[in-house]
């Protein structure tokens, strides 16, 4: 599972929104947190939302309105609870690389 903060969170946050696979968006979001290249957390979270919305538009699930609403729920989740992961990634490990595990 790619979406979710790991362990129990992965079970609560599925990799699919009404049949639309959003793994690519979750992975890109994790990678952004690990290496933001001077951009803000809000920039990364907004890119995550845009990716989710784009996936829903391209795949066209049976109920696009509900899928788009769920994308906004995922976005709200990273805005409300993603600060811990963001701060964790800002701390460096012993080898000088940014920590990315457990996002």
N, C-alpha and C positions, 0 to 999 in steps of 0.2 A: 504494500500500500504506500502510495506517495503522498496523498493528502492527509493532513492531520499532523499533530505535533509528536507523534510517536506513541507507542504502547496503547493505552486505553483511548487516546484521542483519535487514533487511526480507525478505531471501530465506530466512533461517533461521526466521523467525517468521511463519507464514501468518496471513492475516486470517480464516481459517475453521478451526473445530475440528470435524473430522468432518462437514463440510457446514454447520455452524452459523456464520453470519456474525457475527463479534465486533468488527467495525470500530467500531461505536458505543462499545463498552467501551474500546477502545484510544484513540479520540479523546477520550473523557471523561477518561481517565487522563492523557493529555498535557495537556489543559486544566487539570486539577487541579494538575499539577506547575507549570504556568505561573502559576496564580493560586490558591494554596491557602486564601486568606482566613483565615490564622491557624491552620489545621489542620496536623497533622503528616504527614510522608511516609507513615508507617504507616497513617494514616487513609485516604489516597488509594489506597494499595496494597490495603487491605482492601475499599474500595469497588469497586476494579477486580475483585477476586476475586468479590465478590457479584454484580456485573454479569455476569461470565462464567458463573457458576453459574445465574443467572436465565435467561440466554439459552438455555443448554442445557436447562433445565427447560421453557421455553416452546416451543422448536422441536422438541424430542424427536427427537434423531438416532437412527439405527438401533441404536447401541450407547451408551446414555446413561452407563453406568459408565465407559467409556473416555473419553468426552467430558468428564465431570466430573473425571477424573484429569488430563486434559490442561489443564483450567482451573487446577488446582493447580500444574501445571508452569509455566504462564505466571506465576502469582502468585509462585512461588519465584524465577523469573527476575527479576522486578522487584524483589523483596526483595534478591536477591544482587547484581544488577548495575545497579539503577536509581539508586544513589547518585550516580553521575557526572552523570546527567541532572538529578537533583534539585538538586545543587549548581550546575550550569550555569544552571538557571532562577532560582536565588536571586541570581545576579549580574545587575546591571542593565546595559542597553546605554546608549549615549550619550544617547538620547532619553528616558530614564527609564522605558522600558517593559521588562518582563521578556522575556528571550530565550526563544523557544519553538521555534525552528528546530533541527533535528537531534535531536529527542527520539527 
